[in-house]
Amino acid sequence: MESFSTLKNICAADEATLHLCPGLGDKKVRKLYQALHQPFQKGGSKKKCKPEEVIDSSKEVIELDQEES
């Protein structure tokens, strides 16, 4: 956000411009650019998650972060 100011500017950036952002290498730039420019698939994702799975996975992340401290 520091380099582009807004999400709209990030979305509008080409790959060469994304490379100027510190911490983004070739692989991250390519994946970010593809994620921002590929159309959504019709019908969405085949895999559906249950609300409790989302809650459980967020708890795991919190627990991992606490272990690193």
Secondary structure, 3 states (H helix, E strand, C coil): CCCCCCHHHHHHCCHHHHCCCCCCCHHHHHHHHHHHHCCCCCCCCCCCCCHHHHHHHHHHHHHHHHHHC
